[in-house]
């Protein structure tokens, strides 16, 4: 009899400061064998897990459950979240005769009211499966790692890289841990320490920053003879929910004291250096003049409108500065720029007008009107598209009606990729799929706090994190936090040092 392992996925990352709700129909879905075949051979967690299972010494039968994933965005409408969780649970119930489970989660979803969807998902799955089915869960390191999640699976395996480049490897680590549980080779012992801090900035880059030092300490534990999984979860700061904090999470094989000591050491290391974990931003004025004075490509990071972090994608703050319509900018941009904006009416107007037409449209402010005012422009339609493309990871995307608009400036032009739906603007594929080569511009805007670096560092002469408004601003003081536990660094001045005592171990 083969070992039957259920694989299922549900992912979205929420910024509660984005007013546009995420709906059921915003989720891509694949079920059963379709989920497995959609993932096989891609740069994803499930692909990594499938490869480990196919190489295992025992015969494994992977079984696809429900797969649902949406571009990061605003809170999920309550009724739609309930429906997704019901359907996810139904698919688990349908396969309740399985031997083990791998759940691939992001970990930072939120509903309009629900602050812990993943906790609810894991609790309901656990209620169906009982205590005897080994369950491993992989998480993005931006997960909100709540007690309800912690109590309802055996091992949690967080990403180790930021920017995230180890999705496939995280799936392999998860599958390897699950095989050890299935074979009876490991008994999870766990230590989880929470830290009242929200972190941002360049020190989070795992290749070069101090966060990477913490991750390497985790890897030493995970790769030791007694390790099962270890990582640091920093929460998505824009998922303002009651559970929002940061955590060190260590799971060992029957070695509680190793887990406790490692968690305390790594938590202390991060807490003591938290002042370094804040973003340094430059004004749009400075960014434009730096771009003007840079030979080669300058990349602006618009973390505030990072669709990858849950923002609305309809910011026109940088665009207005580039075309001389921002009161905050006196320098005139020189050269050519490439950026993106989500704007369904403009995308449809350009599509209707056709390639080569001159159009009068407004850009931006259709999804987060409290932050952005629609900006009227005259533009030439360079190209129109159906919006189907594939990210570098191998995941397909549907942007809806899509057009490239050129806006002339006194000293060059700005090309805007205008999409009907929100898309990730992290890698280059979102542009190259639409005939736009970022390397051929003087400046390009990535709507991403850090993930873009993987795709741009090799071609960028300068990279600047720009301080503009948005629902995922790295300037956390600019956002109206109301639900996360206080006091918390850096929102509050005096945050007592936490106890660094691991929370209660998992129920066995
Ligand atoms: Zn992340």
Boltz pocket constraint, residues with backbone or C-beta under 6 A from the ligand:
constraints:
  - pocket:
      binder: B
      contacts: [[A, 140], [A, 141], [A, 142], [A, 164]]
      max_distance: 6.0
